[in-house]
């Protein structure tokens, strides 16, 4: 199975951007969750 390079060229920036956004949002979400759990204890 050979992927068409045009598909890879189009999807690569979208996947990179989605990964970067998930990384940044995930870090903030983990900090917020940790803060919430610390206040509960």
N, C-alpha and C positions, 0 to 999 in steps of 0.2 A: 504494500500500500504506500503510494507516494503522494505526499501532500503537495498541492499546488502552491508554489512560492508566493503567488499573489495573495492568497489567503493568509499566509503567515505574515507577510509584510503589512497587511491591513490589520490583523488581529494583535500583533505584537505591541504596538503602542497602547492599544486599548487595555490589554492585559497588564502591561507595566503600570499604567495609570491606576487601574483598579487595585492592583496589589499595593501600590504606594498609598492610596487612600485607605485601604483596609488596614495597613500597617499603622498609619497615623491615627485613625479613628480607634483602632484596637488598643493602642497605647493609652489614649485618653480614657477609653472605657474601662480599662483595667485599673487605672488610677482612681477613677470615680468609684468603682466597685470596692476597691480596697479601702477607700475613705469611708464608704457607707458601712462596710463590715467593721471597721475600727470604731465607728460611732456607736454601733449596736452593742458592742461588747462592754 
